[in-house]
């Protein structure tokens, strides 16, 4: 597990460098780089877990695992990922000249969280419709909503200009100020492959550990799977925080939250009965609560502090405690 985490960290360092250059080459804003390129790039491989479980799993058990994995990603991102990022900000506070305020574009994160709260609430409410045709309509609406989100993210914000310092591309050291686009793409894809490889090793170890400890399959799908498959790839955010690039760091998480709460639930709504039990509803409500706390701080004060992010850890801990003591089964 330690070796696999080292592989993931190495891949994350190469990936953040590559994706920043890709954003600059494509003349994208910091928000677009963090919320779309980085977020979807690192979240996409993990979406295979619910897809495979739903399409190729064995009946109801496959659906349960798929739904657990679908709900687990937004829950982990909006709680544990925020918490770890908040801790990183405190550790690297010297990189933040306005500490405890983050070096973040509040409009970018406010937009992401607003979309997340809206689409995820709609996705959860879809479970209360008995007519599947209505659920299909909601699933289609979630897909359209993500398309609207991508459009607004791409058209808003200033491009990554010269003032945004980026270290030389690892795969093109000779061209320090203007690396070739094909080398940028190659490095980004290579880094993503390294991250995925490290995460797969980590997943295998976690799964074996869960079997040894006798952890139920739903807990594995809702808690263990997202931690094992998606959280390691959010080391990108820690690297960006260490460099004071908080919009990229937070956008990497909030952008993945939007992706994982719209397109992926749409798949679950369309291909499963999408009947959510008590534990599923609780995880969704806690995820929305954590996101709302940060959204309200941005809405009321137009700034972010790491202390609001730390609430995510407490909310995550509450859920795990409820599972341990048997309140949630």
ZADO-1210 file (C-alpha; in nm, 4 decimals, padded with zeros to 6 digits):
<atoms>
<atom x="00.0000" y="00.0000" z="00.0000" code="UNK" pos="1"/>
<atom x="00.2857" y="00.2388" z="00.0840" code="UNK" pos="2"/>
<atom x="00.4576" y="00.1625" z="-00.2473" code="UNK" pos="3"/>
<atom x="00.1340" y="00.2154" z="-00.4403" code="UNK" pos="4"/>
<atom x="00.0785" y="00.5516" z="-00.2690" code="UNK" pos="5"/>
<atom x="00.4300" y="00.6514" z="-00.3725" code="UNK" pos="6"/>
<atom x="00.3481" y="00.5607" z="-00.7337" code="UNK" pos="7"/>
<atom x="00.0284" y="00.7676" z="-00.7152" code="UNK" pos="8"/>
<atom x="00.2144" y="01.0685" z="-00.5719" code="UNK" pos="9"/>
<atom x="00.4738" y="01.0496" z="-00.8505" code="UNK" pos="10"/>
<atom x="00.1996" y="01.0274" z="-01.1122" code="UNK" pos="11"/>
<atom x="00.0124" y="01.3186" z="-00.9521" code="UNK" pos="12"/>
<atom x="00.3202" y="01.5417" z="-00.9674" code="UNK" pos="13"/>
<atom x="00.3688" y="01.4648" z="-01.3378" code="UNK" pos="14"/>
<atom x="-00.0059" y="01.4999" z="-01.4059" code="UNK" pos="15"/>
<atom x="-00.0461" y="01.8419" z="-01.2429" code="UNK" pos="16"/>
<atom x="00.2482" y="01.9723" z="-01.4440" code="UNK" pos="17"/>
<atom x="00.1095" y="01.8286" z="-01.7673" code="UNK" pos="18"/>
<atom x="-00.2501" y="01.9394" z="-01.7192" code="UNK" pos="19"/>
<atom x="-00.1465" y="02.2979" z="-01.6346" code="UNK" pos="20"/>
<atom x="00.0499" y="02.3186" z="-01.9599" code="UNK" pos="21"/>
<atom x="-00.2421" y="02.1619" z="-02.1472" code="UNK" pos="22"/>
<atom x="-00.4756" y="02.4256" z="-02.0044" code="UNK" pos="23"/>
<atom x="-00.2355" y="02.7013" z="-02.1056" code="UNK" pos="24"/>
<atom x="-00.1964" y="02.5580" z="-02.4569" code="UNK" pos="25"/>
<atom x="-00.5755" y="02.5413" z="-02.4965" code="UNK" pos="26"/>
<atom x="-00.6097" y="02.8923" z="-02.3472" code="UNK" pos="27"/>
<atom x="-00.8382" y="02.7701" z="-02.0699" code="UNK" pos="28"/>
<atom x="-00.8999" y="02.9361" z="-01.7350" code="UNK" pos="29"/>
<atom x="-00.7794" y="02.8005" z="-01.4015" code="UNK" pos="30"/>
<atom x="-01.1369" y="02.7033" z="-01.3247" code="UNK" pos="31"/>
<atom x="-01.1708" y="02.5046" z="-01.6482" code="UNK" pos="32"/>
<atom x="-00.8369" y="02.3285" z="-01.5952" code="UNK" pos="33"/>
<atom x="-00.9222" y="02.2285" z="-01.2385" code="UNK" pos="34"/>
<atom x="-01.2951" y="02.1652" z="-01.2749" code="UNK" pos="35"/>
<atom x="-01.2939" y="01.9859" z="-01.6112" code="UNK" pos="36"/>
<atom x="-00.9525" y="01.8627" z="-01.7299" code="UNK" pos="37"/>
<atom x="-00.8101" y="01.7577" z="-01.3930" code="UNK" pos="38"/>
<atom x="-01.1396" y="01.6577" z="-01.2318" code="UNK" pos="39"/>
<atom x="-01.2778" y="01.4438" z="-01.5138" code="UNK" pos="40"/>
<atom x="-00.9347" y="01.3115" z="-01.6125" code="UNK" pos="41"/>
<atom x="-00.8735" y="01.1604" z="-01.2698" code="UNK" pos="42"/>
<atom x="-01.2363" y="01.0690" z="-01.1932" code="UNK" pos="43"/>
<atom x="-01.3137" y="00.8938" z="-01.5227" code="UNK" pos="44"/>
<atom x="-01.1297" y="00.5651" z="-01.4506" code="UNK" pos="45"/>
<atom x="-01.3192" y="00.5187" z="-01.1232" code="UNK" pos="46"/>
<atom x="-01.6544" y="00.5432" z="-01.2981" code="UNK" pos="47"/>
<atom x="-01.5829" y="00.1988" z="-01.4388" code="UNK" pos="48"/>
<atom x="-01.6656" y="00.0458" z="-01.0977" code="UNK" pos="49"/>
<atom x="-02.0405" y="00.1310" z="-01.1032" code="UNK" pos="50"/>
<atom x="-02.0590" y="00.0815" z="-01.4809" code="UNK" pos="51"/>
<atom x="-01.9172" y="-00.2709" z="-01.4596" code="UNK" pos="52"/>
<atom x="-02.1213" y="-00.3517" z="-01.1478" code="UNK" pos="53"/>
<atom x="-02.4482" y="-00.2392" z="-01.3087" code="UNK" pos="54"/>
<atom x="-02.3919" y="-00.3814" z="-01.6576" code="UNK" pos="55"/>
<atom x="-02.2128" y="-00.7038" z="-01.5698" code="UNK" pos="56"/>
<atom x="-02.2927" y="-00.7632" z="-01.2018" code="UNK" pos="57"/>
<atom x="-02.5175" y="-01.0422" z="-01.0834" code="UNK" pos="58"/>
<atom x="-02.8709" y="-00.9040" z="-01.0600" code="UNK" pos="59"/>
<atom x="-02.9671" y="-00.7130" z="-00.7480" code="UNK" pos="60"/>
<atom x="-02.6256" y="-00.7514" z="-00.5866" code="UNK" pos="61"/>
<atom x="-02.4614" y="-00.5865" z="-00.8884" code="UNK" pos="62"/>
<atom x="-02.7115" y="-00.3014" z="-00.8724" code="UNK" pos="63"/>
<atom x="-02.6476" y="-00.2532" z="-00.4988" code="UNK" pos="64"/>
<atom x="-02.2708" y="-00.2363" z="-00.5485" code="UNK" pos="65"/>
<atom x="-02.3149" y="-00.0013" z="-00.8447" code="UNK" pos="66"/>
<atom x="-02.5431" y="00.2352" z="-00.6530" code="UNK" pos="67"/>
<atom x="-02.3086" y="00.2234" z="-00.3532" code="UNK" pos="68"/>
<atom x="-02.0142" y="00.3201" z="-00.5736" code="UNK" pos="69"/>
<atom x="-02.2175" y="00.5966" z="-00.7414" code="UNK" pos="70"/>
<atom x="-02.3143" y="00.7526" z="-00.4077" code="UNK" pos="71"/>
<atom x="-01.9751" y="00.6858" z="-00.2508" code="UNK" pos="72"/>
<atom x="-01.7766" y="00.9161" z="-00.4808" code="UNK" pos="73"/>
<atom x="-01.9733" y="01.2395" z="-00.4085" code="UNK" pos="74"/>
<atom x="-01.9806" y="01.1483" z="-00.0384" code="UNK" pos="75"/>
<atom x="-01.6038" y="01.0973" z="-00.0184" code="UNK" pos="76"/>
<atom x="-01.5216" y="01.4037" z="-00.2298" code="UNK" pos="77"/>
<atom x="-01.7488" y="01.6400" z="-00.0348" code="UNK" pos="78"/>
<atom x="-01.6243" y="01.5211" z="00.3047" code="UNK" pos="79"/>
<atom x="-01.2884" y="01.3450" z="00.3260" code="UNK" pos="80"/>
<atom x="-01.1301" y="01.5090" z="00.0191" code="UNK" pos="81"/>
<atom x="-01.2277" y="01.8551" z="00.1453" code="UNK" pos="82"/>
<atom x="-01.0913" y="01.7704" z="00.4899" code="UNK" pos="83"/>
<atom x="-00.7535" y="01.6570" z="00.3552" code="UNK" pos="84"/>
<atom x="-00.7295" y="01.9691" z="00.1385" code="UNK" pos="85"/>
<atom x="-00.8079" y="02.1883" z="00.4405" code="UNK" pos="86"/>
<atom x="-00.5325" y="02.0163" z="00.6390" code="UNK" pos="87"/>
<atom x="-00.2940" y="02.0702" z="00.3463" code="UNK" pos="88"/>
<atom x="-00.3748" y="02.4426" z="00.3410" code="UNK" pos="89"/>
<atom x="-00.2897" y="02.4670" z="00.7114" code="UNK" pos="90"/>
<atom x="00.0359" y="02.2752" z="00.6588" code="UNK" pos="91"/>
<atom x="00.1358" y="02.4905" z="00.3605" code="UNK" pos="92"/>
<atom x="00.0055" y="02.8194" z="00.5029" code="UNK" pos="93"/>
<atom x="00.3302" y="02.9967" z="00.4093" code="UNK" pos="94"/>
<atom x="00.2211" y="02.9620" z="00.0458" code="UNK" pos="95"/>
<atom x="-00.0944" y="03.1606" z="00.1270" code="UNK" pos="96"/>
<atom x="-00.0198" y="03.5305" z="00.1739" code="UNK" pos="97"/>
<atom x="-00.3777" y="03.5999" z="00.2902" code="UNK" pos="98"/>
<atom x="-00.3956" y="03.3019" z="00.5277" code="UNK" pos="99"/>
<atom x="-00.6373" y="03.1830" z="00.6565" code="UNK" pos="100"/>
<atom x="-00.8094" y="03.2918" z="00.3336" code="UNK" pos="101"/>
<atom x="-00.7412" y="03.0615" z="00.0394" code="UNK" pos="102"/>
<atom x="-00.5935" y="03.1850" z="-00.2897" code="UNK" pos="103"/>
<atom x="-00.9116" y="03.0829" z="-00.4668" code="UNK" pos="104"/>
<atom x="-01.1463" y="03.2330" z="-00.7238" code="UNK" pos="105"/>
<atom x="-01.4710" y="03.2263" z="-00.5205" code="UNK" pos="106"/>
<atom x="-01.6876" y="03.2441" z="-00.8325" code="UNK" pos="107"/>
<atom x="-01.5409" y="02.9182" z="-00.9693" code="UNK" pos="108"/>
<atom x="-01.5946" y="02.7170" z="-00.6518" code="UNK" pos="109"/>
<atom x="-01.9339" y="02.8780" z="-00.5867" code="UNK" pos="110"/>
<atom x="-02.0461" y="02.7782" z="-00.9358" code="UNK" pos="111"/>
<atom x="-01.9235" y="02.4199" z="-00.8910" code="UNK" pos="112"/>
<atom x="-02.0834" y="02.3744" z="-00.5502" code="UNK" pos="113"/>
<atom x="-02.4082" y="02.5342" z="-00.6665" code="UNK" pos="114"/>
<atom x="-02.4304" y="02.2901" z="-00.9577" code="UNK" pos="115"/>
<atom x="-02.3437" y="01.9980" z="-00.7285" code="UNK" pos="116"/>
<atom x="-02.6066" y="02.0809" z="-00.4679" code="UNK" pos="117"/>
<atom x="-02.8724" y="02.1229" z="-00.7375" code="UNK" pos="118"/>
<atom x="-02.8039" y="01.8167" z="-00.9552" code="UNK" pos="119"/>
<atom x="-02.7263" y="01.5799" z="-00.6672" code="UNK" pos="120"/>
<atom x="-03.0480" y="01.6764" z="-00.4891" code="UNK" pos="121"/>
<atom x="-03.2417" y="01.6066" z="-00.8095" code="UNK" pos="122"/>
<atom x="-03.0628" y="01.2710" z="-00.8515" code="UNK" pos="123"/>
<atom x="-03.1580" y="01.1658" z="-00.4972" code="UNK" pos="124"/>
<atom x="-03.5193" y="01.2843" z="-00.5344" code="UNK" pos="125"/>
<atom x="-03.5478" y="01.0661" z="-00.8463" code="UNK" pos="126"/>
<atom x="-03.5534" y="00.7619" z="-00.6140" code="UNK" pos="127"/>
<atom x="-03.8950" y="00.8706" z="-00.4852" code="UNK" pos="128"/>
<atom x="-04.0606" y="00.8475" z="-00.8280" code="UNK" pos="129"/>
<atom x="-04.2362" y="00.5168" z="-00.8882" code="UNK" pos="130"/>
<atom x="-04.2752" y="00.5559" z="-01.2656" code="UNK" pos="131"/>
<atom x="-03.9494" y="00.4671" z="-01.4413" code="UNK" pos="132"/>
<atom x="-04.0297" y="00.6947" z="-01.7367" code="UNK" pos="133"/>
<atom x="-04.0056" y="00.9927" z="-01.5040" code="UNK" pos="134"/>
<atom x="-03.6694" y="00.8664" z="-01.3811" code="UNK" pos="135"/>
<atom x="-03.5441" y="00.8442" z="-01.7407" code="UNK" pos="136"/>
<atom x="-03.6481" y="01.2054" z="-01.7943" code="UNK" pos="137"/>
<atom x="-03.4567" y="01.3091" z="-01.4819" code="UNK" pos="138"/>
<atom x="-03.1495" y="01.1149" z="-01.6002" code="UNK" pos="139"/>
<atom x="-03.1616" y="01.2999" z="-01.9321" code="UNK" pos="140"/>
<atom x="-03.1955" y="01.6288" z="-01.7451" code="UNK" pos="141"/>
<atom x="-02.8818" y="01.5509" z="-01.5421" code="UNK" pos="142"/>
<atom x="-02.6844" y="01.4893" z="-01.8618" code="UNK" pos="143"/>
<atom x="-02.8046" y="01.8212" z="-02.0061" code="UNK" pos="144"/>
<atom x="-02.7210" y="01.9971" z="-01.6787" code="UNK" pos="145"/>
<atom x="-02.3599" y="01.8744" z="-01.6959" code="UNK" pos="146"/>
<atom x="-02.3351" y="02.0000" z="-02.0527" code="UNK" pos="147"/>
<atom x="-02.4528" y="02.3444" z="-01.9355" code="UNK" pos="148"/>
<atom x="-02.1976" y="02.3344" z="-01.6531" code="UNK" pos="149"/>
<atom x="-01.9130" y="02.2583" z="-01.8947" code="UNK" pos="150"/>
<atom x="-02.0243" y="02.5425" z="-02.1228" code="UNK" pos="151"/>
<atom x="-02.0261" y="02.8020" z="-01.8436" code="UNK" pos="152"/>
<atom x="-01.6932" y="02.6768" z="-01.7094" code="UNK" pos="153"/>
<atom x="-01.5260" y="02.7099" z="-02.0492" code="UNK" pos="154"/>
<atom x="-01.6600" y="03.0551" z="-02.1364" code="UNK" pos="155"/>
<atom x="-01.6010" y="03.2180" z="-01.7952" code="UNK" pos="156"/>
<atom x="-01.2691" y="03.3124" z="-01.6389" code="UNK" pos="157"/>
<atom x="-00.9367" y="03.4507" z="-01.7560" code="UNK" pos="158"/>
<atom x="-00.6971" y="03.2235" z="-01.9420" code="UNK" pos="159"/>
<atom x="-00.3780" y="03.0967" z="-01.7826" code="UNK" pos="160"/>
<atom x="-00.1471" y="03.3851" z="-01.8640" code="UNK" pos="161"/>
<atom x="00.2230" y="03.4520" z="-01.8122" code="UNK" pos="162"/>
<atom x="00.1645" y="03.5496" z="-01.4503" code="UNK" pos="163"/>
<atom x="00.0600" y="03.1923" z="-01.3774" code="UNK" pos="164"/>
<atom x="00.3974" y="03.0277" z="-01.3188" code="UNK" pos="165"/>
<atom x="00.4274" y="02.6699" z="-01.4421" code="UNK" pos="166"/>
<atom x="00.7391" y="02.4597" z="-01.3981" code="UNK" pos="167"/>
<atom x="00.9020" y="02.3330" z="-01.7220" code="UNK" pos="168"/>
<atom x="00.7312" y="02.0320" z="-01.8790" code="UNK" pos="169"/>
<atom x="00.9023" y="01.7116" z="-01.7655" code="UNK" pos="170"/>
<atom x="00.8759" y="01.5569" z="-02.1123" code="UNK" pos="171"/>
<atom x="01.0130" y="01.8619" z="-02.2988" code="UNK" pos="172"/>
<atom x="01.2867" y="02.0248" z="-02.0911" code="UNK" pos="173"/>
<atom x="01.4467" y="02.1884" z="-02.3944" code="UNK" pos="174"/>
<atom x="01.1434" y="02.4103" z="-02.4592" code="UNK" pos="175"/>
<atom x="01.1085" y="02.5694" z="-02.1165" code="UNK" pos="176"/>
<atom x="00.8650" y="02.8458" z="-02.2100" code="UNK" pos="177"/>
<atom x="00.6741" y="02.6803" z="-02.4959" code="UNK" pos="178"/>
<atom x="00.6708" y="02.2992" z="-02.4873" code="UNK" pos="179"/>
<atom x="00.5290" y="02.1109" z="-02.7834" code="UNK" pos="180"/>
<atom x="00.1598" y="02.0215" z="-02.7576" code="UNK" pos="181"/>
<atom x="00.2165" y="01.6542" z="-02.8467" code="UNK" pos="182"/>
<atom x="00.4646" y="01.6252" z="-02.5575" code="UNK" pos="183"/>
<atom x="00.2154" y="01.7928" z="-02.3232" code="UNK" pos="184"/>
<atom x="-00.0584" y="01.5453" z="-02.4190" code="UNK" pos="185"/>
<atom x="00.1821" y="01.2508" z="-02.3964" code="UNK" pos="186"/>
<atom x="00.2967" y="01.3502" z="-02.0460" code="UNK" pos="187"/>
<atom x="-00.0615" y="01.4034" z="-01.9248" code="UNK" pos="188"/>
<atom x="-00.1753" y="01.0632" z="-02.0533" code="UNK" pos="189"/>
<atom x="00.1374" y="00.8923" z="-01.9188" code="UNK" pos="190"/>
<atom x="00.0844" y="01.0463" z="-01.5749" code="UNK" pos="191"/>
<atom x="-00.2811" y="00.9426" z="-01.5746" code="UNK" pos="192"/>
<atom x="-00.1753" y="00.5856" z="-01.6565" code="UNK" pos="193"/>
<atom x="00.0758" y="00.5908" z="-01.3679" code="UNK" pos="194"/>
<atom x="-00.1921" y="00.7185" z="-01.1273" code="UNK" pos="195"/>
<atom x="-00.4378" y="00.4505" z="-01.2430" code="UNK" pos="196"/>
<atom x="-00.1746" y="00.1766" z="-01.2078" code="UNK" pos="197"/>
<atom x="-00.0898" y="00.2883" z="-00.8542" code="UNK" pos="198"/>
<atom x="-00.4589" y="00.3155" z="-00.7639" code="UNK" pos="199"/>
<atom x="-00.5293" y="-00.0359" z="-00.8949" code="UNK" pos="200"/>
<atom x="-00.2562" y="-00.1806" z="-00.6722" code="UNK" pos="201"/>
<atom x="-00.3972" y="00.0189" z="-00.3803" code="UNK" pos="202"/>
<atom x="-00.7521" y="-00.1037" z="-00.4565" code="UNK" pos="203"/>
<atom x="-00.6399" y="-00.4674" z="-00.4576" code="UNK" pos="204"/>
<atom x="-00.4725" y="-00.4279" z="-00.1183" code="UNK" pos="205"/>
<atom x="-00.7716" y="-00.2461" z="00.0312" code="UNK" pos="206"/>
<atom x="-01.0119" y="-00.5130" z="-00.0970" code="UNK" pos="207"/>
<atom x="-00.8027" y="-00.7891" z="00.0596" code="UNK" pos="208"/>
<atom x="-00.7923" y="-00.5933" z="00.3843" code="UNK" pos="209"/>
<atom x="-01.1704" y="-00.5480" z="00.3815" code="UNK" pos="210"/>
<atom x="-01.2190" y="-00.9241" z="00.3382" code="UNK" pos="211"/>
<atom x="-00.9835" y="-00.9953" z="00.6283" code="UNK" pos="212"/>
<atom x="-01.1744" y="-00.7495" z="00.8474" code="UNK" pos="213"/>
<atom x="-01.5151" y="-00.8763" z="00.7332" code="UNK" pos="214"/>
<atom x="-01.6438" y="-00.5417" z="00.6007" code="UNK" pos="215"/>
<atom x="-01.9903" y="-00.5642" z="00.4327" code="UNK" pos="216"/>
<atom x="-02.0131" y="-00.5192" z="00.0535" code="UNK" pos="217"/>
<atom x="-02.2184" y="-00.1985" z="00.0787" code="UNK" pos="218"/>
<atom x="-01.9568" y="-00.0389" z="00.3039" code="UNK" pos="219"/>
<atom x="-01.6902" y="-00.1569" z="00.0604" code="UNK" pos="220"/>
<atom x="-01.8784" y="00.0078" z="-00.2275" code="UNK" pos="221"/>
<atom x="-01.9767" y="00.3273" z="-00.0450" code="UNK" pos="222"/>
<atom x="-01.6677" y="00.3942" z="00.1679" code="UNK" pos="223"/>
<atom x="-01.3719" y="00.1722" z="00.0811" code="UNK" pos="224"/>
<atom x="-01.4006" y="00.1817" z="-00.3002" code="UNK" pos="225"/>
<atom x="-01.4063" y="00.5640" z="-00.3361" code="UNK" pos="226"/>
<atom x="-01.1216" y="00.6025" z="-00.0853" code="UNK" pos="227"/>
<atom x="-00.9160" y="00.3430" z="-00.2668" code="UNK" pos="228"/>
<atom x="-00.9897" y="00.4508" z="-00.6230" code="UNK" pos="229"/>
<atom x="-01.0546" y="00.8245" z="-00.6196" code="UNK" pos="230"/>
<atom x="-00.9033" y="00.9765" z="-00.3053" code="UNK" pos="231"/>
<atom x="-00.5427" y="00.8838" z="-00.3981" code="UNK" pos="232"/>
<atom x="-00.5829" y="01.0690" z="-00.7268" code="UNK" pos="233"/>
<atom x="-00.6838" y="01.3816" z="-00.5364" code="UNK" pos="234"/>
<atom x="-00.3203" y="01.4109" z="-00.4302" code="UNK" pos="235"/>
<atom x="-00.3189" y="01.6501" z="-00.7265" code="UNK" pos="236"/>
<atom x="-00.5028" y="01.8948" z="-00.5013" code="UNK" pos="237"/>
<atom x="-00.2403" y="01.8659" z="-00.2266" code="UNK" pos="238"/>
<atom x="00.0360" y="01.9373" z="-00.4771" code="UNK" pos="239"/>
<atom x="-00.1478" y="02.2457" z="-00.6057" code="UNK" pos="240"/>
<atom x="-00.2157" y="02.3652" z="-00.2478" code="UNK" pos="241"/>
<atom x="00.1570" y="02.3328" z="-00.1693" code="UNK" pos="242"/>
<atom x="00.2190" y="02.5749" z="-00.4570" code="UNK" pos="243"/>
<atom x="-00.0569" y="02.8174" z="-00.3529" code="UNK" pos="244"/>
<atom x="-00.2745" y="02.7293" z="-00.6555" code="UNK" pos="245"/>
<atom x="-00.5978" y="02.6812" z="-00.4618" code="UNK" pos="246"/>
<atom x="-00.8422" y="02.7340" z="-00.7492" code="UNK" pos="247"/>
<atom x="-00.6858" y="02.4401" z="-00.9301" code="UNK" pos="248"/>
<atom x="-00.6765" y="02.2361" z="-00.6080" code="UNK" pos="249"/>
<atom x="-01.0401" y="02.2949" z="-00.5086" code="UNK" pos="250"/>
<atom x="-01.1645" y="02.2844" z="-00.8683" code="UNK" pos="251"/>
<atom x="-01.0089" y="01.9389" z="-00.9001" code="UNK" pos="252"/>
<atom x="-01.2433" y="01.8242" z="-00.6221" code="UNK" pos="253"/>
<atom x="-01.5560" y="02.0305" z="-00.6901" code="UNK" pos="254"/>
<atom x="-01.5408" y="01.9602" z="-01.0633" code="UNK" pos="255"/>
<atom x="-01.5255" y="01.5876" z="-00.9917" code="UNK" pos="256"/>
<atom x="-01.8219" y="01.6319" z="-00.7553" code="UNK" pos="257"/>
<atom x="-02.0314" y="01.7811" z="-01.0364" code="UNK" pos="258"/>
<atom x="-01.9256" y="01.5040" z="-01.2757" code="UNK" pos="259"/>
<atom x="-01.9935" y="01.2301" z="-01.0188" code="UNK" pos="260"/>
<atom x="-02.3311" y="01.3737" z="-00.9186" code="UNK" pos="261"/>
<atom x="-02.4756" y="01.4229" z="-01.2668" code="UNK" pos="262"/>
<atom x="-02.3519" y="01.1930" z="-01.5450" code="UNK" pos="263"/>
<atom x="-02.2832" y="00.8897" z="-01.3249" code="UNK" pos="264"/>
<atom x="-02.6118" y="00.8993" z="-01.1270" code="UNK" pos="265"/>
<atom x="-02.7877" y="00.9422" z="-01.4631" code="UNK" pos="266"/>
<atom x="-02.6475" y="00.6031" z="-01.5588" code="UNK" pos="267"/>
<atom x="-02.7696" y="00.4474" z="-01.2353" code="UNK" pos="268"/>
<atom x="-03.1140" y="00.6051" z="-01.2650" code="UNK" pos="269"/>
<atom x="-03.1533" y="00.4814" z="-01.6228" code="UNK" pos="270"/>
<atom x="-03.0216" y="00.1261" z="-01.5783" code="UNK" pos="271"/>
<atom x="-03.1317" y="00.0299" z="-01.2261" code="UNK" pos="272"/>
<atom x="-03.4576" y="00.0581" z="-01.0275" code="UNK" pos="273"/>
<atom x="-03.2763" y="00.3409" z="-00.8374" code="UNK" pos="274"/>
<atom x="-03.4405" y="00.2579" z="-00.5045" code="UNK" pos="275"/>
<atom x="-03.2336" y="00.4156" z="-00.2252" code="UNK" pos="276"/>
<atom x="-03.2508" y="00.2794" z="00.1293" code="UNK" pos="277"/>
<atom x="-03.1879" y="00.4589" z="00.4591" code="UNK" pos="278"/>
<atom x="-02.8078" y="00.4345" z="00.4546" code="UNK" pos="279"/>
<atom x="-02.7923" y="00.5608" z="00.0975" code="UNK" pos="280"/>
<atom x="-03.0130" y="00.8603" z="00.1787" code="UNK" pos="281"/>
<atom x="-02.8060" y="00.9406" z="00.4892" code="UNK" pos="282"/>
<atom x="-02.4805" y="00.9389" z="00.2902" code="UNK" pos="283"/>
<atom x="-02.6340" y="01.1728" z="00.0300" code="UNK" pos="284"/>
<atom x="-02.7721" y="01.4118" z="00.2920" code="UNK" pos="285"/>
<atom x="-02.4345" y="01.4295" z="00.4687" code="UNK" pos="286"/>
<atom x="-02.2584" y="01.4950" z="00.1370" code="UNK" pos="287"/>
<atom x="-02.4992" y="01.7801" z="00.0613" code="UNK" pos="288"/>
<atom x="-02.4557" y="01.9168" z="00.4158" code="UNK" pos="289"/>
<atom x="-02.0775" y="01.9322" z="00.3842" code="UNK" pos="290"/>
<atom x="-02.0970" y="02.1061" z="00.0449" code="UNK" pos="291"/>
<atom x="-02.3613" y="02.3499" z="00.1731" code="UNK" pos="292"/>
<atom x="-02.1414" y="02.4606" z="00.4661" code="UNK" pos="293"/>
<atom x="-01.8660" y="02.5670" z="00.2256" code="UNK" pos="294"/>
<atom x="-02.1131" y="02.7134" z="-00.0234" code="UNK" pos="295"/>
<atom x="-02.2684" y="02.9321" z="00.2475" code="UNK" pos="296"/>
<atom x="-01.9280" y="03.0643" z="00.3521" code="UNK" pos="297"/>
<atom x="-01.8586" y="03.1626" z="-00.0084" code="UNK" pos="298"/>
<atom x="-02.2065" y="03.3096" z="-00.0492" code="UNK" pos="299"/>
<atom x="-02.1982" y="03.5159" z="00.2710" code="UNK" pos="300"/>
<atom x="-01.8296" y="03.6139" z="00.2859" code="UNK" pos="301"/>
<atom x="-01.7081" y="03.5612" z="-00.0721" code="UNK" pos="302"/>
<atom x="-01.3981" y="03.3836" z="00.0595" code="UNK" pos="303"/>
<atom x="-01.2871" y="03.0410" z="00.1763" code="UNK" pos="304"/>
<atom x="-01.0931" y="02.9277" z="00.4809" code="UNK" pos="305"/>
<atom x="-00.9490" y="02.5833" z="00.5566" code="UNK" pos="306"/>
<atom x="-01.1619" y="02.5597" z="00.8707" code="UNK" pos="307"/>
<atom x="-01.4819" y="02.5244" z="00.6661" code="UNK" pos="308"/>
<atom x="-01.3161" y="02.2390" z="00.4777" code="UNK" pos="309"/>
<atom x="-01.2360" y="02.0631" z="00.8046" code="UNK" pos="310"/>
<atom x="-01.6094" y="02.0161" z="00.8726" code="UNK" pos="311"/>
<atom x="-01.6022" y="01.7535" z="00.5982" code="UNK" pos="312"/>
<atom x="-01.3796" y="01.5314" z="00.8103" code="UNK" pos="313"/>
<atom x="-01.6193" y="01.5538" z="01.1052" code="UNK" pos="314"/>
<atom x="-01.9178" y="01.4675" z="00.8832" code="UNK" pos="315"/>
<atom x="-01.7306" y="01.1737" z="00.7310" code="UNK" pos="316"/>
<atom x="-01.6360" y="01.0552" z="01.0798" code="UNK" pos="317"/>
<atom x="-02.0012" y="01.0687" z="01.1908" code="UNK" pos="318"/>
<atom x="-02.1066" y="00.8400" z="00.9067" code="UNK" pos="319"/>
<atom x="-01.8272" y="00.5904" z="00.9727" code="UNK" pos="320"/>
<atom x="-01.9160" y="00.5919" z="01.3450" code="UNK" pos="321"/>
<atom x="-02.2820" y="00.5192" z="01.2637" code="UNK" pos="322"/>
<atom x="-02.1681" y="00.2241" z="01.0522" code="UNK" pos="323"/>
<atom x="-01.9362" y="00.0928" z="01.3259" code="UNK" pos="324"/>
<atom x="-02.1965" y="00.1095" z="01.6038" code="UNK" pos="325"/>
<atom x="-02.4590" y="-00.0520" z="01.3818" code="UNK" pos="326"/>
<atom x="-02.7016" y="00.2363" z="01.3361" code="UNK" pos="327"/>
<atom x="-02.6413" y="00.2088" z="00.9598" code="UNK" pos="328"/>
<atom x="-02.6364" y="-00.1462" z="00.8215" code="UNK" pos="329"/>
</atoms>
